[in-house]
Amino acid sequence: MLLSTIFFWNNRAFEFPCGFVCPTLLDIASITGLAPIGDRFYPDAFEEEISIKETSISWDKKTYLAFINTHMGQSDTPVSTSKHIAFLMYWLSACVFCTPSLQALHLQKKICLSKLLLAYLYSSLDEASESLFCESGPRNLYGPLWLLQLWLNAIFEKKLLLTSSFFLVCQLEGARLTTLTPRKRSIENFSKYV
């Protein structure tokens, strides 16, 4: 569904037969639970508050396992500042956020992450769409394509007759939308989306 949808991405919106449709800030808030409002993020504002040298993060680890083994603490010990920043840096922010936004998150600043996520999604879709039409063929796609998948599930839920046996455990719409994504890769599932 993702690849076929990217073919319809045109000038910051999907051009479908019903008209132009695109993910909005309220869609992101609904799916992820991130607030659609918050302080404007200034990357330079947090540069001096926590020095990179103070965090004791080993920046030379090239794999998830090596990074985890280096920074994982003991199971019953409190999480230190450097461990918390390492977690935010590697798990939450490997592809989306820059180091200053990690510091802002760690300092519990109320920055509007939903705007950053939506901007990153748009940027990823622009590049993916351009790469599909290159002579050399498509490159590896990157970015929050999981968010696009959940948004598409929400938009086309009734049209594609997507069903789920989801029981409301939390108030996050993204949790329910995740269950609508077909788990089996089959011709039948693919043909539903084309």
C-alpha positions as CSV (number, residue, x, y, z in Angstrom):
1,M,0.0,0.0,0.0
2,L,2.8,2.4,0.8
3,L,4.6,2.1,-2.5
4,S,1.5,2.4,-4.6
5,T,0.4,5.5,-2.5
6,I,3.7,7.3,-3.0
7,F,3.0,7.3,-6.8
8,F,0.1,9.7,-6.0
9,W,2.2,12.1,-3.9
10,N,2.2,15.5,-5.7
11,N,3.1,18.9,-4.3
12,R,2.6,18.1,-0.6
13,A,-0.6,16.1,-1.1
14,F,-1.9,12.9,-2.5
15,E,-3.8,13.3,-5.7
16,F,-6.7,10.8,-5.5
17,P,-9.8,10.6,-7.7
18,C,-11.8,12.2,-4.9
19,G,-9.4,15.2,-4.7
20,F,-6.3,16.2,-2.8
21,V,-5.7,14.6,0.5
22,C,-2.8,14.9,2.9
23,P,-1.9,14.1,6.5
24,T,-2.5,17.1,8.8
25,L,-1.2,18.1,12.2
26,L,-4.5,16.9,13.8
27,D,-4.0,13.5,12.1
28,I,-0.6,13.2,13.6
29,A,-1.9,14.2,17.0
30,S,-4.7,11.7,16.8
31,I,-2.5,8.8,15.6
32,T,0.5,9.4,17.9
33,G,-0.9,11.2,20.9
34,L,1.6,14.0,20.4
35,A,0.2,17.4,21.2
36,P,-0.5,19.6,18.1
37,I,0.6,22.6,20.0
38,G,3.7,23.5,22.0
39,D,6.6,25.8,22.2
40,R,8.4,26.5,19.0
41,F,11.6,24.5,18.8
42,Y,14.9,26.4,18.5
43,P,17.7,23.9,18.0
44,D,20.4,26.4,19.3
45,A,18.6,27.1,22.5
46,F,19.7,23.9,24.3
47,E,23.2,23.7,23.0
48,E,25.0,24.7,26.2
49,E,22.6,23.3,28.8
50,I,23.9,19.7,28.6
51,S,27.3,19.3,27.1
52,I,27.8,16.3,24.8
53,K,31.0,15.5,26.7
54,E,29.0,15.3,30.0
55,T,26.7,12.6,28.8
56,S,29.3,9.9,28.6
57,I,27.7,8.5,25.5
58,S,29.9,6.3,23.3
59,W,29.4,7.6,19.8
60,D,31.5,5.0,18.0
61,K,29.0,2.1,18.3
62,K,27.7,1.1,14.9
63,T,25.0,-1.4,15.7
64,Y,22.0,-1.4,18.0
65,L,23.4,-4.3,20.0
66,A,26.8,-2.7,20.6
67,F,25.1,0.5,21.6
68,I,22.7,-1.2,24.0
69,N,25.5,-3.3,25.6
70,T,27.6,-0.2,26.2
71,H,24.8,2.0,27.7
72,M,22.5,-0.5,29.4
73,G,22.5,-0.1,33.2
74,Q,21.7,-2.7,35.9
75,S,18.0,-3.8,36.0
76,D,17.2,-2.4,39.5
77,T,19.1,0.9,39.4
78,P,17.7,4.3,38.7
79,V,18.2,5.7,35.3
80,S,21.0,8.2,35.1
81,T,20.9,11.4,33.0
82,S,23.4,10.0,30.6
83,K,21.4,6.7,30.2
84,H,18.2,8.7,29.6
85,I,19.8,10.9,27.0
86,A,21.4,7.8,25.4
87,F,17.9,6.1,25.2
88,L,16.3,9.2,23.7
89,M,19.2,9.7,21.3
90,Y,19.2,6.2,19.9
91,W,15.7,4.7,20.1
92,L,13.4,7.7,19.7
93,S,15.6,9.8,17.6
94,A,17.7,7.6,15.3
95,C,15.9,9.0,12.2
96,V,13.8,12.0,13.3
97,F,15.2,14.3,15.9
98,C,18.5,16.2,16.2
99,T,20.6,16.2,19.4
100,P,19.2,19.6,20.7
101,S,15.7,18.2,20.5
102,L,16.8,15.3,22.6
103,Q,18.1,17.6,25.2
104,A,14.8,19.5,25.1
105,L,12.9,16.3,25.6
106,H,15.1,15.3,28.5
107,L,14.6,18.7,30.1
108,Q,10.9,18.2,29.7
109,K,10.4,21.2,27.6
110,K,7.0,21.4,25.9
111,I,8.1,21.4,22.3
112,C,5.7,20.5,19.5
113,L,7.0,17.2,18.3
114,S,4.0,16.6,16.1
115,K,5.1,19.5,13.8
116,L,8.6,18.0,13.5
117,L,7.2,14.6,12.7
118,L,4.8,15.9,10.1
119,A,7.5,17.9,8.4
120,Y,9.8,14.9,8.4
121,L,7.0,12.8,6.8
122,Y,6.5,15.4,4.1
123,S,10.2,15.6,3.4
124,S,10.4,11.8,3.2
125,L,7.5,11.6,0.8
126,D,8.9,14.2,-1.4
127,E,12.2,12.3,-1.7
128,A,10.5,9.0,-2.1
129,S,8.3,10.3,-4.9
130,E,11.2,11.8,-6.7
131,S,13.2,8.6,-6.4
132,L,10.4,6.5,-8.0
133,F,10.7,8.4,-11.2
134,C,14.5,8.4,-11.5
135,E,16.1,6.6,-14.4
136,S,18.2,4.6,-11.9
137,G,15.1,3.4,-10.2
138,P,13.9,3.9,-6.6
139,R,16.4,4.2,-3.8
140,N,15.9,2.9,-0.3
141,L,13.0,4.7,1.3
142,Y,13.4,6.2,4.7
143,G,11.5,8.3,7.3
144,P,8.4,7.8,9.3
145,L,6.6,5.6,6.7
146,W,5.0,3.7,9.6
147,L,3.1,6.9,10.2
148,L,2.0,7.0,6.6
149,Q,0.8,3.4,6.9
150,L,-1.3,4.2,10.0
151,W,-2.7,7.3,8.3
152,L,-3.7,5.3,5.2
153,N,-5.4,2.7,7.4
154,A,-7.5,5.5,9.0
155,I,-8.4,7.1,5.6
156,F,-9.2,3.9,3.8
157,E,-10.6,1.8,6.7
158,K,-14.1,1.7,5.4
159,K,-13.3,1.6,1.7
160,L,-11.0,-1.4,2.1
161,L,-13.2,-3.1,4.7
162,L,-10.3,-3.3,7.1
163,T,-11.3,-5.1,10.3
164,S,-9.7,-5.7,13.6
165,S,-10.5,-7.5,16.8
166,F,-8.9,-4.6,18.8
167,F,-10.2,-4.0,22.3
168,L,-9.7,-0.4,23.5
169,V,-6.8,-0.7,26.0
170,C,-5.5,2.9,25.6
171,Q,-6.8,6.1,24.1
172,L,-4.2,6.2,21.3
173,E,-5.8,5.9,17.9
174,G,-2.5,4.6,16.4
175,A,-2.7,1.5,18.5
176,R,-6.0,0.6,16.9
177,L,-4.8,1.5,13.4
178,T,-1.8,-0.7,13.8
179,T,-4.0,-3.8,14.0
180,L,-5.6,-2.9,10.6
181,T,-2.3,-3.5,8.7
182,P,-2.4,-6.9,7.1
183,R,0.2,-9.2,8.6
184,K,0.4,-11.7,5.8
185,R,2.2,-10.7,2.6
186,S,0.0,-12.2,-0.1
187,I,-1.4,-11.3,-3.5
188,E,-4.9,-10.9,-2.1
189,N,-3.7,-8.4,0.5
190,F,-1.7,-6.5,-2.1
191,S,-4.5,-6.4,-4.6
192,K,-6.8,-4.8,-2.0
193,Y,-4.6,-1.7,-2.0
194,V,-3.9,-1.4,-5.7
